[in-house]
Amino acid sequence: MPSVVSAVMGPEFDRLHPKVQWRFGFGSDDHVAQFGTGVMDTIEHSRLLPPPALWLGGARRMVPASAGENIPFTIANYAYVDELRRETLAFVRRFQFPGREVSLDSVMVRDPEGDALDYIGAGPDMVVSTSCAADEEGGLRLISGTPRFLAPRGSIKPPALLSAETFGREWWDEKEGRHRIDIEVRGRALGRLFHYSGWFTAVQESCPPEKLPAGVGPKRVDPRK
């Protein structure tokens, strides 16, 4: 079964740099996982965000609620098929701030219509539709629309004032010989809400289904989009 990103992109996937294809080209049938280690040059959030919202977002592993520079971090990616038989790619991120660890977790699936959906947070707590495209330098560009919050009895679209989009890019730095990533969450009314940018190196290891760590992915599998 092809990876989520390669299936969504189709022939355009071949335009990605080989190192970026390696990062996003493995699927559940390959029985591997990838582990990255690096440094976030900067992690920042808007002063307009109220502290309770930052605390809740951080507690639910939805946003990097702390800020700083030169923050060590790790990312683990696992490919598997979820309970709804959807090809899934999990992103397990850990940021090592002084005295505390901050988590940011999400999974990407390909829905029956062929779109990429990101489920974000421990619940999951949000779902967002994401487009994937190759840029002129072979980097992967990710653009996510306004998320929907996943309440127990339905999904909730935030009011226009609080709506936001995510703009991401991951690419291969030829000069430094490592992967780079830049993520920005931008509100339509409030401007930049979150931003983090950094670099990492990655290795790939064997990971058959029976070796998937417990707790990878959200607590529940959610069919909503």
C-alpha positions in Angstrom: 0.0 0.0 0.0 1.5 3.4 -0.9 2.3 6.0 1.7 -0.3 8.6 2.6 1.7 11.4 1.0 2.6 9.6 -2.2 -1.0 8.4 -2.6 -2.4 12.0 -2.2 0.2 13.6 -4.4 0.2 11.0 -7.2 2.8 11.6 -10.0 3.8 14.9 -8.3 5.5 12.9 -5.6 8.3 12.2 -8.0 9.2 15.9 -8.1 10.2 15.8 -4.4 13.9 15.6 -3.6 15.0 12.0 -3.1 15.7 12.6 0.6 12.2 14.1 1.0 10.7 11.1 -0.9 12.5 8.9 1.6 11.0 10.8 4.5 7.4 10.5 3.2 7.5 7.5 0.9 7.2 4.6 3.4 3.8 3.0 4.1 2.4 0.3 6.4 3.5 -2.5 4.1 7.2 -1.5 4.5 7.3 -2.3 8.2 9.7 0.5 9.1 9.7 3.6 11.2 11.8 6.7 11.1 13.4 8.6 14.0 14.7 12.1 13.8 16.8 14.1 16.2 17.6 17.8 15.9 17.2 21.3 17.1 14.4 23.9 16.8 16.1 27.2 16.1 13.0 29.0 17.2 9.6 28.2 18.7 7.3 31.1 19.2 3.7 32.0 19.7 1.6 35.2 19.6 1.2 37.3 22.7 -2.4 37.7 21.7 -3.1 34.1 22.7 -4.6 33.9 26.2 -2.6 31.7 28.7 -5.5 29.4 29.3 -5.7 28.6 25.6 -2.0 27.9 25.5 -2.1 25.7 28.5 -5.0 23.6 27.1 -3.4 23.3 23.7 -0.2 22.2 25.3 -1.9 19.7 27.7 -3.8 18.1 24.8 -0.6 17.9 22.6 -2.1 20.1 19.9 0.3 23.1 19.9 3.9 23.8 21.1 2.7 26.0 24.0 6.1 27.0 25.2 8.6 29.3 23.4 12.3 29.4 23.1 15.4 29.1 20.9 17.8 26.2 20.2 15.3 23.6 21.7 16.4 20.0 21.2 13.6 17.8 19.8 12.9 14.4 18.4 10.3 13.2 15.9 9.2 9.6 15.3 7.1 8.6 12.3 5.2 5.3 12.2 3.1 4.0 9.3 0.2 1.6 9.9 -3.4 0.9 9.0 -5.9 2.2 11.5 -9.2 0.5 12.6 -11.1 2.1 9.7 -8.6 0.5 7.3 -7.1 3.9 6.4 -3.4 4.2 5.6 -1.9 6.3 8.5 1.3 8.1 9.2 1.9 9.1 12.8 4.0 12.1 13.9 5.3 11.9 17.5 7.1 15.1 18.4 8.9 15.9 21.7 10.5 19.2 22.5 13.0 19.4 25.4 12.6 22.8 27.0 14.6 23.4 30.2 13.0 21.4 33.0 10.1 20.1 30.9 9.1 18.1 27.9 6.5 19.4 25.5 4.6 17.1 23.1 2.9 17.6 19.8 1.2 14.6 18.2 -0.8 14.1 15.0 -1.7 11.5 12.5 -2.3 11.9 8.7 -4.7 9.6 6.9 -5.9 9.5 3.3 -9.7 9.6 3.3 -11.9 7.7 0.7 -12.1 10.9 -1.5 -8.3 10.9 -1.8 -7.6 13.9 0.5 -5.1 14.1 3.3 -6.6 14.6 6.8 -4.6 15.5 9.9 -6.0 14.5 13.3 -4.3 16.6 15.9 -3.9 16.1 19.7 -4.4 13.4 22.2 -8.1 12.8 21.6 -7.8 13.5 18.7 -9.0 17.1 19.4 -9.0 18.6 15.9 -9.2 17.5 12.3 -8.0 19.5 9.3 -7.8 18.9 5.6 -4.2 19.3 4.2 -2.9 19.7 0.7 0.5 18.4 -0.3 2.6 19.8 -3.1 6.2 19.8 -4.3 8.0 23.2 -4.6 10.6 24.2 -7.1 13.5 23.0 -4.9 12.0 19.6 -4.3 10.6 20.5 -0.8 7.2 19.3 0.4 4.7 22.1 1.1 1.8 21.4 3.3 -1.2 23.8 3.6 -4.0 23.1 6.1 -7.3 24.9 6.2 -9.3 25.9 9.2 -9.5 23.0 11.7 -12.6 21.6 13.2 -12.7 20.8 16.9 -13.9 17.2 17.6 -16.5 17.5 20.3 -18.1 14.3 21.7 -21.4 14.8 19.8 -20.1 16.5 16.6 -17.4 18.8 15.2 -17.2 22.5 15.8 -15.9 25.1 13.4 -14.3 28.0 15.2 -15.7 31.5 14.6 -14.1 33.6 11.8 -12.1 35.7 14.3 -10.3 32.5 15.6 -10.0 30.7 12.3 -6.4 29.9 11.2 -4.5 28.1 8.5 -1.2 26.2 8.8 1.6 26.6 6.3 4.4 24.0 6.5 7.5 23.1 4.5 10.0 20.3 4.9 13.0 20.1 2.6 16.6 18.7 2.3 19.4 21.1 3.1 22.1 20.1 0.6 24.8 22.3 2.1 24.3 21.0 5.7 23.3 17.5 4.8 20.2 17.4 6.9 16.4 17.9 6.9 14.8 21.2 7.6 11.3 22.1 8.7 9.3 25.3 9.0 5.7 25.5 10.3 3.5 28.5 10.7 0.0 28.8 12.0 -1.6 32.0 10.8 -4.9 33.4 11.9 -7.0 35.3 9.4 -7.6 38.1 11.9 -4.8 37.8 14.4 -1.8 37.1 12.2 0.9 34.6 13.1 -0.2 32.5 16.1 2.5 29.8 16.2 5.8 29.3 14.4 8.6 26.8 14.7 11.6 26.2 12.5 14.6 24.0 12.8 16.6 21.0 11.5 17.1 17.3 12.1 18.8 14.1 10.9 16.8 10.9 10.6 17.3 7.2 10.5 15.0 4.4 9.4 14.6 1.2 11.4 12.6 -2.0 11.1 9.2 -1.8 12.7 6.7 -4.6 12.0 3.1 -4.2 13.2 3.7 -6.1 16.4 6.5 -3.7 17.3 4.5 -0.5 17.1 4.7 1.2 20.5 1.6 1.3 22.7 -0.1 4.6 22.5 1.0 5.7 19.0 -1.7 7.9 17.5 -4.8 9.4 19.2 -6.7 7.6 21.9 -9.6 6.9 19.5 -9.9 6.5 15.8 -12.3 9.1 14.5 -14.2 8.9 11.1 -15.1 12.6 11.1 -13.6 15.1 8.6 
